[in-house]
Amino acid sequence: MSVFIKVLPRVFAEFDRLRAVKEKYRTLRLHALKTDADNFGSRYEDEVEFLDQRWYDRLQNPKGATFIAFTTSTSAYEAASIYREDWIGTQTVIGPLLPAEAGKFIDVGESVITGGAKSDDLRVFILVSFFVHEDYRGRKIGVELLRAAEKYAREQLSEIDGHYTGIFGLVANPKNERALRLYKWMGFEKVGQAVDDDGRVDDYLQKTLV
């Protein structure tokens, strides 16, 4: 059994394919919210009620790129299909954003993100919705998802006119020791906290893209 990582397209030639992707994404997302509720800012009870258009908007967000990990019985990447294989992991990268935009998006102070650097010199990419199915953990799938996300962020940064320093940030539950070990191993450092409107306090970690 092989595992592949792929970024989902935002545009589909056929609506049936978009609908199939939406169903797979919705199923995995709701499973994540149900099994790892404390690690997300959203609740299963809310998202299970989303209308289809809400899911379509999420998948086709022009500022977002959604990655999925899937298993396949074939060893050839070209022969693997996101429409028929089992999805076992996902993450979304939002960006590039200005530090102020990123701060509002994840409830982090702009000064925490900039760390004293000029805001205009930075472009921020935020990792959200990171999840690996519990039956597939311990196989470095999370590592490969993060590497794919970082590669994407660097590519996006290189396409922007001008010279900017890229920041890759994420919010994590301070009690999620497994995830924190992974993030720190991948070079992320805690630089502050994210505090939402309900008073929930999470760790904010980031790394510089070089």
N, C-alpha and C positions, 0 to 999 in steps of 0.2 A: 504494500500500500504506500503510495507516494503522497506527499503533501506539497501543494503549490500556494504561492501568494499572488494575488492579482488585484489590480486596481479596477474598480467598476467604471464602465463608461457612463457619462452623463446623458448621452444621447443614444437612443436605440432606434434602429431602422423600423422595427415592428413593435407595436404596443404590447403584443402578447409577451415579448421578451422582457420588456420593462415590468410588466405585471408579474412575471415569473420571478424576476430578481427581487421585486418588492416583497413577494410572499416569503422567499427564502430569508431575506434580511429581517423582515418582521418577526418570523419564527425564532431566529437566533437572538435577536434583540430582546424579545419578550422572555425568552429562556434566561438570558443574562440577568435581566431585571428581577426575575423570580428567584434565581438561585444565588445571586450575589448582590442583593438589594442595597447593602451598605456601601458598595463601591461605586454607586452612580448617583448623580444629582436628581435623576428622574425616578418616578415610581411606576411599577408594573400596573397598578390600578388606573393610572392616568393614561399610559401609552396604549394599553389594550383597547381603549375607547377611541383611539385616533381614527379618523376617516382615512380612506386610501390616499386622498390628495396630500395629507400631511406626510405620509411616508414617501410619496413621489417627490415632494418638495425637498425632503431631507436628502434623498439620493441624488437629486439633480441640482443641489446647491452649487452655484457657480464658484463659490469660495471654498468648497469642500471637495475632498477626494476620499472615497471610501474604499478601504482595502478589505479583502476577505481571504481567509485561509480555507482551503478545501482539500478533501481527500479524493483520490482517484485510483482506480486499479490499473491505469495505464502509466507507463514510465515516461511517455512523451508529453511535454507541456502543451504542444500544439494540438494534441488530440483531446486534451482535457476540456471539459465544458463547465462553465459556471452555472449553466442552466440545469444540468442533470446530476452534478456531483453533490456530496454532502458538505455543507459549510460548517466549519468547526472553530472559526475565529474571525474577529473583525476589529477594525479601528477606523477612525476618520481623522483626517488632518484638515484643519481650518486655517486658511491663510493664502497669501501673506497679508498680515494685518499691521497697522500702526500700533505701537505699544498701548496707546489710549483705548483703541478699539478692542485689543486683546484683553486688557484689564477689565473692561466692562463685561466682556463675554464670559469671563471666568471668575469674576468677583475678586480680582487682585488689584492692588494699587499700582498705578503706572510706574511709580518710582521703584517698586520692587522688581518690576520687569527690566527697567533700564539700568538699574544698579549704578546710577551716576553718569551713564553714557548719554549722549545727545539722542533724544527721542527720534529726531529726523534721520539719524544714521542707522536706525534699526528697523528690521522687518521681522514680524513674529509669526510663528506657526504653532498652533495649539493642537495637541493630540487629545481626542475625546473618544468615548465609547469603546475603549480598549477591552477586549474580552477574548479568552480562549476557553472553549468548552472543557468542563472539568474532566471529562474522560480522556483528554488529549494533553493535559498539562505534564510538564516534566520532559517534553520532547523538543524544547527550544523553538517551539512555534512562535511564542511571544517575542523571542529574539529576532526571528526572521521578519515578523510583522513590523517591529520597530525599525529594523534596518531598511525595510522597504519604504517606510514612512519618511525616514531621514533622507534617503536617496531622492525621493520625490521632492521634499522641501528644498534640498540643494539645487535640484534642477529648476524648480520654480524661481528660486533666488537668482540663478544665473541668467534668467530670461528678463529680469527687471532692468530697465534702463537706470544706470547709476551704480554706485558702489555702496552696498549696504552690508551690515553685519547681520547674519541670520540668528534668530533666537528660537529654540525649540522648547516649548513649555508644556506642562501637564499638571493636572490636579489629582492628588491621590489621597485616599483614606489613610490616615496615619496608623491605623490598626491593621492595614493590609500588608503584613510583613513580607509575604511572598512577592507581591508586586513591587514594593519598595526596594527589595534586594535586586530585582531585575533592573529597575530603573537606574539604580546607583551603579550597577555593573556596566550598564550601557553609557555611563558618563553623566547622568543627571545628578544635580545637587539641589538640596532644599535651600531655597533663598527667601521663603516667606510663607504666608498663609493665605488661603482663600476663604472668605467669610460671606456666605450668601444671606439673602434677606430673612431667612428663617433662623439665622444664627449658627448654622452648621459651619464648623471649622475644619478645613482640610489642609494638607501640605501642598505647597506650590513648588514644583521642581522644574529646573530648566538647564539647558546646556547651549553652548554657543556652537553654531554650525561652522566648521572650518574645512 
